Each structure stands twice: as C-alpha cells, then as structure tokens.
C-alpha cells in the first residue's frame, strides 16, 4: 500500500457527528456520547474508503487567534460567548458537545491517532503546515471551503469535503475548484478574501461576489495585481475599480487572516496506522464499555487493523 496522510479537521467532524447522530444512547451516568460515537464511525468510514497509512487529528488550540482578530475584529465575532483576556475566547458550543471533547480526545488517543494543535493557531493552520511539509499524498477531511486553497494535484493534495454529509463525500481536486469557482486552488484564498465569508465574519469587498471575484482573478492572476490594476485605472470597470479602492484598508490585512499559516514548525508524525496490540485494544475496549461507545469503537478498531 502506498503511503498516504489523512489530516482530520477534527472540530468540523465532531460538530457534524454531534448534529448528525441522535442523542438517544447515553453513557451509564447519563452523559451524552453521540458526538464521540459519531466521530468514531466517521473515522472508520474514512479509513475504509480512502485507506490512509497515516492519520493526524488536527486540533483548534485557538479557534479565534488574537492576531487574526487584531487585523479584522469581526473575525468569528458572532460565535463568541465569552471574551477571555488571558487566552482564547470561549466559542459557542452546545454544552452536551463541550462535555464530550475530553472523551473525544481520549478515544482518538486510545486508537493511536495523534492529536496535533499549536497555540495561537487554528486546526486549519496545523493542516496547512502538515500538508506543506508532507512527503506523501495528502487527504484533508473537512467541511470548510477555506481549505480548498491547499488543493494541489501536482503534490497529490486533495480535500475530502464533508459539507453534503458522510454519505455524499466529495473529493476536491484542482479541476473541482476550477469548475465550481472559476479559479485555481492557488487563487482560492484571494477569491475568498474578495467575496468575503459571513460565517467567519469576513466582510469582503462590498459589491464583489463570486462571479466578479473570479473574473478579476482570471484577468489579473492574484490580489496584488488586481489592486495594482485598480490603482492604475486599468483592466476593470470604473465601478469595480471604485469598490476595490474603497476596500484598501480591508485588503491590506485580510489575506493574512484568510490564508492558512503554512510555515508553522510542525513535524508530521511518522507512526503509521496499525492494528492495536492486545494491551492497547484492552484499553480501547474498556473505554468503550465505560462510556457505552459500543459498536462504534469496534468499527474504528477493525478499520485501523485492516
């Protein structure tokens, strides 16, 4: 089997599991375990479908880094429930899901799946750094379009996109991005900067949507050249030029917020996926019994032992 690295956007997947799995089966103490069970089933399915030899669960050590907020204060602001002066702000997460996060980490660890996060950075940044440093093909599993900027057929980096559900996964390649948006993956961060993203609190350039953003990038190549053309009064209508110039302050800082931080000093884990040894299996099974994770843990263990 050829080596392949699978990078999990873990928060994206456990939110999907939480909302996708009915909260009917409980732990013996009455605790919710639907997100844990759902995530284990997701891992089992992904391993069977895509056969990675290496897996990393990428973690949001800081879901809203201050350095991004300093540049664009509205960044993810609508998801903040408590501002914390000495650390990451508290994100709006349903209490029954928040309570399951330690168990999610324990379950992943029991399966031998490393969890990697970096202080003051999001999981997207961890994914970007690990994908950039990878020496093997990479599958990035996420429901976040922002990670389309990492797709690179030349380096065998693709996205397994979960936004339409685990039964309708989409493998995103260079061609997929071009067909959907009219831009190359290498242009996607500039495209997202121009059009904005309400779900992340990014305003974009007022009056510039997907079509105009794609047209500008097709004509000029990248954001820097779009701005240069606008300053020179060349290569676009007067109306679009006025919109670009009016958004200069935003465009000065937005690329740093939108682009993943690929230069983080992270070494990709070298341990390959493998079957659990008897002692490790006993730990995983005991964890499943203690928390009533049932067949979900069994399926994950079996998938990793393929």
ZINORDA-V108574 format. One record per backbone hydrogen bond with DSSP energy under -0.5 kcal/mol. CO is the residue of the C=O (numbers start at 1). NH is the residue of the N-H. Records with the same first field share a line. If there is no record, write none. Layout:
CO=NH, NH
This chain:
3=137
4=53, 54
5=7, 139
6=8, 56
7=9, 141
8=10, 58
9=13
10=14
11=15
12=16
13=17
14=18
15=19
16=20
17=21
20=22
22=24, 25
24=26
25=33
27=30
31=27
33=37
34=38
35=39
36=40
37=41
38=42
39=43
40=44
41=45
42=46
43=47
44=48
45=49
46=50
47=51
53=273
54=6
55=114
56=8, 58
57=116
58=10
59=61
62=65
65=68, 69
66=70
67=71
68=72
72=75
74=77
76=79
77=80
79=92
82=90
83=85
84=87
89=91
90=81, 82
91=93
94=97, 98
95=99
97=100, 101
98=101
100=104
101=105
102=106
103=107
104=108
105=109
106=110
107=111
108=113
109=112
112=114
114=57, 116
116=59
118=121
121=61, 62
122=125, 126
123=127
124=128
125=129
126=130
127=131
128=132
129=133
130=134
137=5
138=158
139=7, 141
140=142, 160
141=9
142=162
143=145
144=147
145=148
146=149
147=150
148=151
152=155, 157
153=156
156=138, 158
157=152
158=140
159=161, 172
160=142
161=170
162=165
165=168
170=161, 172
171=173
172=159
173=177
174=178
175=179
176=180
177=181, 182, 183
178=182
184=187, 188
185=188
187=191
188=192
189=193
190=194
191=195
192=196
194=205
197=200, 202
198=201
200=76
201=203
202=197
204=206
205=208
207=209
209=213
210=214
211=215
212=216
213=217
214=218
215=219
216=220
217=221
220=222
222=226
223=227
224=228
225=229
226=230
227=231
228=232
229=233, 234
230=233
237=241
238=242
239=243
240=244
241=245
242=246
243=247
244=247
245=248
247=251
248=252
249=253
250=253, 254
251=255
253=256, 257
254=257, 258
255=259
260=262
261=264
264=266
266=268
277=281
278=282
279=283
280=284
281=285
282=286
283=287
284=288
285=289
286=290
287=291
288=292, 293, 294
293=296, 297
294=297, 298
295=299
296=300
297=301
298=302
299=303
300=304
301=305
303=306
